[in-house]
Amino acid sequence: MISTPIRVDEKGRELLNHGTLAFPCAWYYSGPNQGDVPWHWHEEIELVYLNRGTLQCSVGSRRFLLCAGEALFINTGIPHAFFEESGIPYEESDIVFHPRLIYGDVGSILYDKYMLPLMRCPSMAGYVFHTDTDWQKEASLSIKDAITVCKNKPDLYEFTVRSLLTNVFTLLLGHSKDQLEQRETRASFLMERVKRMLDYFHSHYQEPVSVTQLAEQASICKRECQRDFKKVLGLTPTQYFEQYRLAMSVHLLTESRHSIIEIADQCGFQSPSYFTKLFRERYGVTPSAFRLHNEPADNIRFPV
């Protein structure tokens, strides 16, 4: 299983412009053996369509198992990650776009009445469109078609993509009235607290970072920090440290000429041997073997 690298800023936000200022929308593809996509977040909305296989999706504190033909909505600003299901290869496409593509201007009725309540709704961090319900199946197909049109770019494709995405949100909003009325919960408070701790770690991952240091960023004790991480991300802080540093090492292995020793140091590992041990445990190969057999590819979900 090989992890796809993510470029993020000091707050864990993905460093990638999706589309252009004029048309803030882009499509991506992950083929067989693409592997895990580690935790990250972005201001854009993401819609995922699974073409083949199964995919474990972590969206905030929620966990979803996505099956072939199903689609997933990921709300703006929500940390998320994708994992292979028991090593079974999957094939997925997704479309990532700024919500203004739907609502137009801040202050419009589409923004105030519909999109803002959705973007602020704690229970709508993520939503799976299944194939056994008519409206959800229609939404899934609209997502699939939007990705295809965005990929092929026929004449007037921007209108078609916007129309298909608008249909997705018309269906989602029309069938989610109860959820949209829910107020902010403790879960959303915990997520914001964890994101503050992630901000610190992402700024200092190249240095030794303790759980105590992390807890201090949120003015909580070490035990509460561990509990918050487990509840929101499903990982202990130490597990997250290792996963993130390994993901950063994958990026350096494929995108730089640094030595293994230099990469281990730049990613905050205690020693090259410890780095190699963890890398082999997670990916089944040594860093050197990974570098030898993996080169940058086009059209992956998180481009190099």
C-alpha positions in Angstrom: 0.0 0.0 0.0 1.5 3.3 -1.1 0.4 6.7 0.3 -0.2 9.6 -2.0 1.7 12.7 -0.8 -0.1 15.9 0.2 1.4 19.3 0.2 0.0 21.3 3.0 0.7 24.7 4.7 1.4 25.2 8.3 -2.2 24.7 9.2 -2.6 21.4 7.4 -4.5 23.1 4.5 -3.7 21.6 1.1 -1.4 23.8 -0.9 -3.1 23.5 -4.3 -5.3 25.8 -6.3 -8.3 23.8 -7.5 -9.1 25.3 -10.9 -8.7 29.0 -11.5 -10.1 32.2 -10.0 -12.4 32.5 -13.0 -13.6 28.9 -12.7 -12.6 27.4 -9.3 -13.2 23.8 -10.1 -10.9 20.8 -10.9 -11.1 17.1 -11.3 -8.7 14.4 -10.1 -8.3 10.7 -10.5 -6.7 7.9 -8.3 -6.0 4.7 -10.1 -5.4 1.1 -8.8 -2.7 0.9 -6.2 -2.8 4.7 -5.5 -3.0 3.8 -1.8 -3.8 6.0 1.1 -4.5 9.7 1.1 -3.4 11.1 4.5 -5.2 13.7 6.6 -5.6 17.2 5.0 -8.2 19.8 4.5 -9.1 22.6 2.1 -11.6 25.5 1.8 -13.2 23.9 -1.2 -16.0 21.3 -1.3 -15.0 17.9 -2.5 -17.3 15.3 -4.2 -15.8 11.8 -4.6 -17.1 9.1 -7.0 -15.9 5.6 -6.5 -15.6 3.7 -9.8 -14.2 0.4 -8.5 -13.4 -1.3 -5.3 -14.2 -0.1 -1.7 -12.7 2.9 0.1 -12.5 3.8 3.8 -13.2 7.5 4.1 -12.5 9.4 7.3 -14.3 12.8 7.4 -13.8 14.7 10.6 -14.8 12.2 13.4 -17.0 10.2 11.0 -16.0 7.0 9.2 -17.6 5.9 5.9 -17.2 2.8 3.7 -17.6 3.8 0.1 -18.6 1.1 -2.4 -18.4 1.2 -6.2 -21.0 3.5 -7.7 -21.4 5.5 -4.6 -20.3 9.1 -4.0 -19.3 11.2 -1.0 -19.8 14.9 -0.1 -17.0 16.5 2.0 -17.8 19.9 3.4 -15.6 22.9 3.3 -12.7 23.0 5.9 -13.2 19.5 7.2 -10.1 17.3 7.8 -10.4 14.1 5.8 -8.4 11.1 4.7 -8.8 8.0 2.5 -7.6 4.5 3.1 -7.5 1.3 1.1 -9.9 -1.4 2.4 -7.8 -4.4 3.4 -5.3 -3.7 0.6 -8.0 -4.0 -2.1 -7.1 -1.6 -5.0 -9.7 1.1 -5.7 -10.4 3.5 -8.5 -11.9 6.9 -7.8 -12.4 10.3 -9.3 -13.4 13.5 -7.6 -14.2 17.1 -8.3 -13.0 19.9 -5.9 -14.5 23.3 -6.2 -15.0 26.5 -4.3 -18.7 26.8 -3.1 -19.0 30.2 -4.7 -19.3 28.3 -8.0 -22.8 27.4 -6.7 -23.8 30.5 -4.6 -22.2 33.2 -6.7 -21.7 36.2 -4.3 -21.7 36.3 -0.6 -25.0 37.8 0.5 -27.0 36.3 -2.3 -30.1 34.2 -1.4 -28.3 31.1 -2.5 -25.5 31.8 0.0 -27.6 33.0 3.0 -30.5 30.7 2.7 -28.9 27.5 1.4 -25.1 27.2 1.2 -24.1 29.0 4.4 -26.3 26.8 6.7 -24.9 23.7 4.9 -21.3 24.8 5.3 -21.8 25.5 9.0 -23.8 22.4 9.8 -21.8 20.1 12.1 -23.8 17.0 11.2 -23.1 17.5 7.4 -19.3 17.3 7.5 -19.7 14.4 5.2 -22.5 12.5 3.4 -22.6 9.3 1.4 -24.9 9.0 -1.6 -25.9 5.4 -1.8 -27.3 3.6 -4.9 -30.3 2.0 -3.3 -32.2 5.4 -2.9 -33.4 7.1 -6.1 -32.4 10.7 -5.2 -29.0 9.6 -3.9 -28.4 7.6 -7.0 -29.3 10.6 -9.1 -26.9 12.7 -7.1 -24.1 10.2 -7.5 -24.6 10.1 -11.3 -24.6 13.9 -11.5 -21.2 13.9 -9.7 -19.9 11.2 -12.0 -21.1 13.2 -15.1 -19.7 16.5 -13.7 -16.3 14.9 -13.3 -16.4 13.5 -16.9 -17.4 16.9 -18.4 -14.7 18.7 -16.3 -12.2 16.2 -17.7 -13.2 16.3 -21.3 -14.0 20.1 -21.5 -16.5 20.2 -24.3 -17.9 23.5 -25.5 -19.7 25.4 -22.8 -18.5 22.7 -20.3 -18.5 25.3 -17.4 -22.3 25.7 -17.7 -22.8 22.0 -17.7 -20.5 21.4 -14.7 -22.2 24.1 -12.7 -25.7 22.7 -13.6 -24.8 19.2 -12.6 -23.3 20.4 -9.3 -26.3 22.6 -8.6 -28.5 19.5 -9.1 -26.4 17.6 -6.5 -27.0 20.4 -3.9 -30.6 20.8 -4.8 -31.1 17.1 -4.0 -28.9 17.1 -0.9 -30.4 20.2 0.6 -33.9 19.1 -0.2 -33.4 15.8 1.7 -31.4 17.2 4.7 -33.7 19.7 6.3 -33.6 18.1 9.7 -29.8 17.9 9.8 -29.5 21.5 8.7 -31.5 22.6 11.7 -29.0 21.1 14.2 -26.9 23.5 16.2 -23.2 23.4 16.8 -22.2 20.3 18.9 -19.3 19.4 21.1 -18.0 17.3 18.3 -17.5 20.4 16.1 -15.8 22.2 19.1 -13.4 19.3 19.5 -12.6 19.3 15.8 -11.7 23.0 16.0 -9.5 22.3 19.1 -7.8 19.4 17.3 -7.2 21.6 14.2 -5.4 24.1 16.5 -3.1 21.4 17.7 -2.6 20.2 14.1 -1.6 23.8 13.2 1.2 23.6 15.7 2.4 20.2 14.7 2.4 21.0 11.0 4.6 24.0 11.7 7.0 22.0 13.8 6.9 18.4 12.5 10.6 18.7 11.4 11.4 19.1 15.1 10.9 16.9 18.1 7.3 17.4 19.2 5.8 15.9 22.4 2.1 15.3 23.2 2.5 17.7 26.1 3.6 20.5 23.7 0.6 19.7 21.6 -1.8 19.9 24.5 -0.4 23.3 25.6 -1.6 24.7 22.3 -5.2 24.0 23.2 -4.7 24.7 27.0 -5.6 21.1 27.9 -3.8 18.3 29.7 -1.9 15.5 27.9 -4.7 12.9 28.6 -7.4 15.2 27.2 -5.2 15.8 24.1 -4.9 12.0 23.5 -8.7 11.6 24.0 -9.5 14.4 21.5 -7.2 13.0 18.8 -8.7 9.5 19.2 -12.2 10.8 19.1 -11.8 13.2 16.1 -9.1 11.5 14.0 -9.3 7.9 15.3 -5.6 8.1 16.0 -3.4 8.8 19.0 -1.2 11.9 18.6 1.9 9.6 18.3 0.2 7.7 15.5 -0.7 10.9 13.7 2.9 12.2 14.1 4.2 9.0 12.4 1.6 9.0 9.6 2.1 12.6 8.7 5.9 12.4 8.8 5.8 9.3 6.6 3.5 11.1 4.1 5.9 14.0 3.9 8.8 11.6 3.4 6.9 10.0 0.4 6.7 13.5 -1.1 10.5 14.0 -0.7 11.3 10.6 -1.9 9.5 11.2 -5.2 10.2 14.9 -5.6 13.7 15.5 -4.4 17.2 14.1 -4.7 17.9 14.3 -0.9 19.5 11.2 0.6 17.5 8.9 2.9 19.4 10.3 5.9 18.5 13.9 4.9 14.9 13.0 4.4 14.7 11.3 7.7 16.1 14.4 9.4 13.8 16.8 7.4 10.7 14.9 8.4 11.5 14.8 12.1 12.5 11.2 12.6 14.8 10.3 15.5 17.2 8.4 13.2 17.4 7.0 9.6 17.1 3.5 11.0 13.9 4.3 12.9 12.5 6.1 9.8 13.3 3.0 7.6 11.7 0.7 10.2 8.4 2.7 10.3 8.4 3.1 6.5 8.8 -0.6 5.9 6.1 -1.4 8.5 3.6 0.9 6.8 4.4 0.4 3.1 6.0 -3.0 3.0 9.2 -1.7 1.3 12.3 0.4 2.3 12.4 4.1 1.4 15.2 3.2 -1.1 13.0 0.6 -2.8 10.0 2.9 -2.8 12.1 5.6 -4.5 13.3 3.2 -7.1 9.9 2.0 -8.2 7.7 5.1 -7.8 7.9 8.2 -10.0 5.5 11.2 -10.3 2.3 10.5 -12.3 -0.2 12.7 -14.1 -3.8 13.1 -13.0 -3.4 11.8 -9.5 -5.6 13.3 -6.8 -2.8 15.3 -5.3 -0.6 16.5 -8.1 3.2 16.9 -7.6 
